Amino acid sequence: MITIASLLTVTTCGPSGLNISGTLKDIVLTYLGFILFDDIKPTNMILAGLSMSLAGAGTMTYINVTANIARAEAEKKAKLAEAKKK
């Protein structure tokens, strides 16, 4: 079931969509763990680590999305240039 959901996400939204949804899932599960279970309390170090992890994932997602957009535009320009040569 997870494989099917992953494939559907990639075909519908692209690999960046899968990355974003996976990051959001991890964030939600982490904070739900803090809320639902009493065996660990969020300290400043834990919250700082989670914030750094979220910032890193967000930065990498942004870099990947902008690179994919730039690549798609370059491919489109190359196809237009090729069509004009013919």
PENORSUL-V764701 format. One record per residue. N is the residue number from 1. SS is DSSP state (~ for helix, > for strand, _ for the rest). PHI is phi as a letter, one per 20 degrees, with the letter a starting at -180 (NA if undefined). D_FIRST is the distance of its C-alpha to the first C-alpha in whole Angstrom. Layout:
n->{N N}
ss->{SS SS}
phi->{PHI PHI}
d_first->{D_FIRST D_FIRST}
//
This chain:
n->{1 2 3 4 5 6 7 8 9 10 11 12 13 14 15 16 17 18 19 20 21 22 23 24 25 26 27 28 29 30 31 32 33 34 35 36 37 38 39 40 41 42 43 44 45 46 47 48 49 50 51 52 53 54 55 56 57 58 59 60 61 62 63 64 65 66 67 68 69 70 71 72 73 74 75 76 77 78 79 80 81 82 83 84 85 86}
ss->{_ ~ ~ ~ ~ ~ ~ ~ ~ ~ ~ ~ ~ _ ~ ~ ~ ~ ~ ~ ~ ~ ~ ~ ~ ~ ~ ~ ~ ~ ~ ~ ~ ~ ~ ~ _ _ _ _ _ _ _ ~ ~ ~ ~ ~ ~ ~ ~ ~ ~ ~ ~ ~ ~ ~ ~ ~ ~ ~ ~ ~ ~ ~ ~ ~ ~ ~ ~ ~ ~ ~ ~ ~ ~ ~ ~ ~ ~ ~ ~ ~ ~ _}
phi->{NA f f f f f f f f f f e d n f f f f f f f f f f f f f f f f f f f f f e d e f c d f e f f f f f f f f f f f f f f f f f f f f f f f f f f f f f f f f f f f f f f f f f f e}
d_first->{0 4 5 5 6 9 10 11 12 14 15 16 18 18 18 20 18 15 18 19 16 15 19 19 16 18 21 20 19 22 25 23 24 27 27 26 27 31 31 31 33 32 35 37 36 32 32 34 31 28 30 31 27 26 29 28 25 26 29 27 25 28 30 27 27 30 30 28 30 33 32 31 34 36 34 35 39 39 38 41 43 43 43 46 48 47}
//
